């Protein structure tokens, strides 16, 4: 047994639930879980890593961001994944679960920027939405003309605003375990709620009550949970010209022949508007690496190096061709340097 494997065995031994792991039979293949949005990018890196001779092609699973953190934070050892993809930053509770289960050394790597888009079939009427419109379409409770919260009465888009199409509100989106769902709430629902004076006042008077309003999605069929597979949403949009789907920009870019992105606050989602922040649905994307597995799972450090390399992550890199919006050059350089050093997170870094 090598010194590194022996050290790994010692780490495993202190985590009660992992005491029976046979480290001598350590995996020789990297395992990645997590976000469906980040999945195609990590898959591309995994394929390139396998072709380059750095090691076996990593196994990449799409479990959703929340599901990925649950698996990632469950423990240290060969039965647990080495990396998790995330379409939002790790939450305080997830970080604490990691610490509790012996996952002490976590490396956060911002890999790029994504646009969270509202897409529709090109066969349907074009939507020009505000975040306030989106909140009105999906919130369980909305303000009436007097500012009083009432059960959402809107059936068609035109009920919200006469300039919108007179078609049924039907939005296909991710389940609660998805990081895309979390991002959607924060980027669209919370900001849309703040568009009402009565809800702005509620935020000041009772922040918890305000949070409940923008976090509660109506349950009458206007919002349809379509699972963690964004390609399923794409297929359903093709079949229903009036439906709207929520997913990352890369899935829109891959299907521009069939789909278009709705304008948000008058801005169309594209590479430049997302990169500049002009498109209000922009968000960072991450991978999280278990540093305790580096040196034990073969090639993990080399896989990370491939991910943050210019040939992958730059504006002209192969991930950009997959739809990932590159980080500004200076920021990308800092990310690459921190990744090389495997700088770990502290509790103070987690919101």
C-alpha positions as CSV (number, residue, x, y, z in Angstrom):
1,X,0.0,0.0,0.0
2,X,1.4,3.4,-1.0
3,X,1.8,6.2,1.5
4,X,-0.9,8.2,-0.2
5,X,-3.3,5.3,-0.1
6,X,-2.4,4.6,3.5
7,X,-3.1,8.3,4.4
8,X,-6.4,8.0,2.6
9,X,-7.3,4.9,4.6
10,X,-6.6,6.9,7.7
11,X,-9.0,9.6,6.7
12,X,-11.7,7.0,5.9
13,X,-11.2,5.3,9.2
14,X,-12.2,8.4,11.2
15,X,-15.5,8.6,9.3
16,X,-17.7,6.0,11.0
17,X,-19.9,5.3,8.0
18,X,-16.9,4.6,5.8
19,X,-15.0,2.3,8.2
20,X,-15.5,-0.8,6.0
21,X,-14.3,0.8,2.7
22,X,-11.6,-1.3,1.0
23,X,-9.2,1.4,-0.1
24,X,-6.9,-1.2,-1.7
25,X,-9.6,-1.6,-4.3
26,X,-9.6,2.2,-5.0
27,X,-11.3,3.4,-8.2
28,X,-9.2,4.1,-11.2
29,X,-11.8,6.3,-12.8
30,X,-13.0,9.7,-11.7
31,X,-16.7,10.0,-10.8
32,X,-18.7,13.3,-11.3
33,X,-22.3,14.0,-10.3
34,X,-24.5,17.1,-10.1
35,X,-26.0,19.8,-12.3
36,X,-27.7,19.0,-15.6
37,X,-26.7,22.4,-16.8
38,X,-23.0,21.9,-16.2
39,X,-23.2,18.2,-17.3
40,X,-22.5,18.8,-21.0
41,X,-19.5,21.0,-20.3
42,X,-18.0,18.5,-17.8
43,X,-18.8,15.6,-20.2
44,X,-16.8,17.5,-22.9
45,X,-13.8,17.9,-20.5
46,X,-14.1,14.2,-19.5
47,X,-14.0,13.1,-23.1
48,X,-11.0,15.3,-23.9
49,X,-9.2,14.1,-20.7
50,X,-9.8,10.5,-21.8
51,X,-8.5,11.2,-25.3
52,X,-5.4,13.0,-24.0
53,X,-4.2,9.9,-22.2
54,X,-4.5,11.5,-18.8
55,X,-6.5,8.5,-17.5
56,X,-9.7,6.7,-18.0
57,X,-12.6,8.9,-19.2
58,X,-14.4,10.1,-16.1
59,X,-18.0,8.9,-15.4
60,X,-20.3,11.9,-15.4
61,X,-23.9,11.6,-14.0
62,X,-26.6,14.2,-14.2
63,X,-28.3,14.2,-10.7
64,X,-29.2,17.9,-10.4
65,X,-27.3,20.3,-8.2
66,X,-29.0,19.5,-5.0
67,X,-28.8,15.8,-5.6
68,X,-25.1,16.2,-6.5
69,X,-24.2,18.0,-3.2
70,X,-26.1,15.3,-1.3
71,X,-23.9,12.6,-2.9
72,X,-20.7,14.6,-2.8
73,X,-21.1,15.6,0.9
74,X,-22.0,12.1,2.1
75,X,-18.4,11.1,2.9
76,X,-14.9,10.5,1.8
77,X,-13.8,7.3,0.1
78,X,-14.1,5.3,-3.1
79,X,-17.9,4.9,-2.8
80,X,-18.4,8.7,-2.9
81,X,-18.0,11.0,-6.0
82,X,-14.9,13.1,-6.5
83,X,-16.5,16.1,-8.2
84,X,-19.9,17.7,-8.3
85,X,-21.2,20.1,-10.9
86,X,-23.3,23.0,-9.7
87,X,-25.4,25.7,-11.3
88,X,-25.3,27.7,-8.1
89,X,-22.9,28.1,-5.2
90,X,-22.9,25.6,-2.4
91,X,-25.3,26.5,0.4
92,X,-24.4,26.8,4.0
93,X,-26.3,23.7,5.0
94,X,-24.7,21.6,2.3
95,X,-21.2,22.8,3.3
96,X,-22.0,21.9,6.9
97,X,-23.2,18.5,5.9
98,X,-19.9,18.0,4.1
99,X,-17.9,19.0,7.2
100,X,-20.0,16.7,9.4
101,X,-19.4,13.7,7.1
102,X,-15.6,14.2,6.9
103,X,-15.5,16.1,3.6
104,X,-13.3,18.8,5.0
105,X,-11.3,20.1,2.0
106,X,-13.5,21.4,-0.8
107,X,-12.2,23.2,-3.8
108,X,-14.7,25.6,-5.5
109,X,-14.0,26.3,-9.1
110,X,-16.1,28.8,-11.1
111,X,-15.9,27.4,-14.7
112,X,-17.9,30.0,-16.6
113,X,-21.2,32.0,-16.9
114,X,-24.6,30.8,-18.0
115,X,-27.8,32.5,-19.0
116,X,-30.9,31.1,-17.5
117,X,-33.3,31.5,-20.3
118,X,-37.1,31.2,-21.0
119,X,-37.3,29.4,-24.3
120,X,-40.1,28.7,-26.7
121,X,-40.8,27.1,-30.0
122,X,-40.2,29.4,-33.0
123,X,-43.7,28.3,-34.2
124,X,-45.3,30.2,-31.2
125,X,-45.8,33.9,-30.7
126,X,-42.7,35.7,-29.5
127,X,-42.6,36.7,-25.8
128,X,-41.1,40.0,-24.5
129,X,-41.2,39.6,-20.8
130,X,-40.2,41.4,-17.6
131,X,-39.3,39.6,-14.5
132,X,-42.4,41.1,-13.0
133,X,-44.4,39.3,-15.7
134,X,-42.7,36.0,-14.8
135,X,-43.4,36.4,-11.1
136,X,-47.1,37.1,-11.9
137,X,-47.2,34.0,-14.2
138,X,-45.9,31.6,-11.6
139,X,-46.2,32.9,-8.0
140,X,-48.8,31.1,-5.8
141,X,-49.9,34.4,-4.4
142,X,-49.8,37.8,-6.2
143,X,-50.8,41.3,-5.3
144,X,-54.1,42.6,-6.6
145,X,-54.7,46.2,-7.8
146,X,-54.9,47.3,-4.1
147,X,-51.7,45.4,-3.2
148,X,-53.4,42.7,-1.3
149,X,-52.0,39.2,-1.8
150,X,-54.5,36.9,-3.5
151,X,-54.4,33.4,-5.1
152,X,-52.9,33.7,-8.6
153,X,-55.8,34.4,-11.0
154,X,-53.9,34.5,-14.2
155,X,-54.7,31.9,-16.8
156,X,-53.3,33.4,-20.0
157,X,-50.3,35.6,-20.6
158,X,-52.6,38.3,-21.8
159,X,-54.3,38.3,-18.4
160,X,-51.1,39.7,-17.0
161,X,-50.4,42.2,-19.8
162,X,-52.5,42.9,-22.9
163,X,-49.4,43.1,-25.0
164,X,-48.6,39.5,-24.3
165,X,-50.1,36.6,-26.4
166,X,-53.6,35.4,-25.5
167,X,-52.4,31.8,-24.8
168,X,-52.4,29.6,-21.7
169,X,-49.5,30.0,-19.2
170,X,-47.6,26.8,-19.3
171,X,-44.0,26.8,-18.1
172,X,-41.9,23.7,-18.0
173,X,-39.1,23.8,-15.5
174,X,-36.8,21.9,-13.1
175,X,-37.7,20.3,-9.8
176,X,-36.7,21.7,-6.4
177,X,-33.5,19.6,-6.3
178,X,-32.2,21.5,-9.3
179,X,-29.7,24.4,-9.0
180,X,-31.5,25.9,-12.0
181,X,-34.7,26.0,-10.0
182,X,-32.8,27.9,-7.2
183,X,-31.3,30.3,-9.7
184,X,-34.7,30.9,-11.3
185,X,-36.2,31.8,-8.0
186,X,-33.4,34.3,-7.2
187,X,-33.0,35.8,-10.7
188,X,-36.6,36.0,-11.8
189,X,-39.1,35.4,-9.0
190,X,-37.4,37.5,-6.3
191,X,-36.6,40.3,-8.6
192,X,-40.0,40.2,-10.1
193,X,-41.6,40.4,-6.7
194,X,-39.5,43.5,-5.9
195,X,-41.3,45.1,-8.9
196,X,-44.4,45.6,-6.7
197,X,-44.4,48.5,-4.1
198,X,-46.6,46.4,-1.7
199,X,-44.0,43.5,-1.8
200,X,-41.1,45.9,-1.4
201,X,-42.8,47.2,1.7
202,X,-43.3,43.6,2.9
203,X,-39.6,42.8,2.4
204,X,-38.8,45.7,4.7
205,X,-41.4,44.8,7.3
206,X,-41.2,41.0,7.3
207,X,-38.4,39.5,5.3
208,X,-39.5,35.9,6.0
209,X,-43.0,36.6,4.7
210,X,-41.6,38.2,1.6
211,X,-39.3,35.2,1.0
212,X,-42.3,32.9,1.2
213,X,-44.1,34.9,-1.5
214,X,-41.4,34.7,-4.1
215,X,-40.4,31.1,-3.3
216,X,-43.9,29.7,-3.6
217,X,-44.8,28.4,-7.0
218,X,-48.4,27.9,-8.0
219,X,-49.7,24.3,-8.1
220,X,-52.6,24.5,-10.5
221,X,-50.7,23.3,-13.6
222,X,-49.2,26.5,-14.9
223,X,-45.8,25.3,-13.8
224,X,-44.9,21.7,-14.9
225,X,-41.9,20.0,-13.2
226,X,-40.1,18.4,-16.2
227,X,-37.3,16.6,-14.3
228,X,-33.5,17.1,-14.3
229,X,-33.1,16.3,-18.1
230,X,-33.2,19.6,-20.0
231,X,-33.3,17.8,-23.3
232,X,-36.8,16.5,-22.3
233,X,-37.9,20.1,-21.9
234,X,-36.6,20.9,-25.4
235,X,-38.6,18.0,-26.8
236,X,-41.7,19.1,-25.1
237,X,-41.3,22.7,-26.4
238,X,-41.1,21.3,-29.9
239,X,-44.4,19.5,-29.4
240,X,-46.2,22.5,-27.8
241,X,-45.7,25.8,-29.5
242,X,-47.3,27.8,-26.7
243,X,-45.3,26.3,-23.8
244,X,-42.2,28.0,-22.3
245,X,-39.2,26.1,-20.9
246,X,-36.6,27.1,-18.3
247,X,-33.0,25.9,-18.9
248,X,-29.4,27.0,-19.4
249,X,-28.3,29.0,-22.5
250,X,-26.3,26.1,-23.9
251,X,-29.5,24.1,-24.5
252,X,-31.0,27.0,-26.4
253,X,-27.9,27.5,-28.5
254,X,-27.9,23.8,-29.4
255,X,-31.5,24.1,-30.6
256,X,-31.7,27.5,-32.3
257,X,-33.2,26.0,-35.5
258,X,-36.3,25.1,-33.4
259,X,-36.3,27.4,-30.4
260,X,-35.8,31.0,-29.5
261,X,-35.2,32.7,-26.2
262,X,-37.8,35.1,-24.8
263,X,-36.6,38.7,-24.4
264,X,-36.3,39.7,-20.7
265,X,-36.5,43.4,-19.9
266,X,-36.1,43.9,-23.7
267,X,-32.9,41.9,-24.0
268,X,-32.4,38.7,-26.0
269,X,-30.2,36.0,-24.4
270,X,-27.0,35.5,-26.4
271,X,-23.3,35.1,-25.7
272,X,-22.5,38.8,-25.5
273,X,-25.5,39.9,-23.4
274,X,-24.9,37.1,-21.0
275,X,-21.1,37.8,-20.8
276,X,-21.7,41.5,-20.2
277,X,-24.5,41.0,-17.6
278,X,-26.9,42.9,-19.8
279,X,-29.2,39.8,-19.8
280,X,-30.6,39.7,-16.3
281,X,-30.7,35.9,-16.3
282,X,-26.9,35.5,-16.1
283,X,-25.4,33.3,-13.4
284,X,-22.1,31.6,-12.6
285,X,-21.5,27.9,-13.0
286,X,-19.2,25.8,-10.7
287,X,-17.6,22.5,-10.1
288,X,-16.6,21.4,-6.6
289,X,-13.6,19.0,-6.1
290,X,-12.9,16.8,-3.1
291,X,-9.3,17.5,-2.3
292,X,-9.0,14.5,-0.1
293,X,-9.4,12.3,-3.2
294,X,-6.5,14.1,-5.1
295,X,-3.5,11.7,-5.3
296,X,-5.8,8.7,-4.5
297,X,-8.2,8.7,-7.4
298,X,-5.8,8.7,-10.4
299,X,-5.7,11.8,-12.6
300,X,-8.1,14.0,-10.5
301,X,-5.6,16.9,-10.4
302,X,-5.0,16.5,-14.2
303,X,-8.8,16.5,-14.9
304,X,-9.1,19.8,-13.0
305,X,-6.1,21.2,-14.9
306,X,-7.8,20.3,-18.2
307,X,-11.1,22.0,-17.1
308,X,-9.4,25.3,-16.3
309,X,-7.0,25.3,-19.3
310,X,-7.3,28.0,-22.0
311,X,-8.1,25.3,-24.6
312,X,-11.2,24.4,-22.6
313,X,-12.4,27.5,-20.7
314,X,-11.3,30.5,-22.8
315,X,-13.6,32.4,-25.1
316,X,-12.2,30.4,-28.0
317,X,-12.1,27.1,-26.1
318,X,-14.0,24.0,-26.8
319,X,-16.5,24.7,-23.9
320,X,-17.5,28.0,-25.5
321,X,-18.4,26.0,-28.6
322,X,-20.7,24.0,-26.3
323,X,-22.4,27.2,-25.2
324,X,-20.5,28.0,-22.0
325,X,-19.9,31.8,-21.7
326,X,-16.3,32.3,-20.7
327,X,-15.2,34.2,-17.6
328,X,-13.4,37.5,-18.2
329,X,-9.7,36.8,-19.0
330,X,-8.4,38.2,-15.7
331,X,-10.9,36.2,-13.6
332,X,-10.2,33.0,-15.6
333,X,-6.5,33.4,-14.8
334,X,-7.2,33.7,-11.1
335,X,-9.5,30.7,-11.2
336,X,-6.8,28.6,-13.0
337,X,-4.1,29.6,-10.5
338,X,-6.3,28.8,-7.4
339,X,-7.3,25.5,-9.0
340,X,-3.6,24.6,-9.5
341,X,-2.9,25.3,-5.8
342,X,-6.2,23.4,-4.9
343,X,-7.2,26.2,-2.5
344,X,-9.9,25.0,-0.2
345,X,-13.1,26.7,1.0
346,X,-13.6,28.2,4.4
347,X,-17.0,28.5,6.2
348,X,-16.7,32.3,5.7
349,X,-16.9,31.9,2.0
350,X,-20.3,30.2,2.1
351,X,-23.5,32.3,2.1
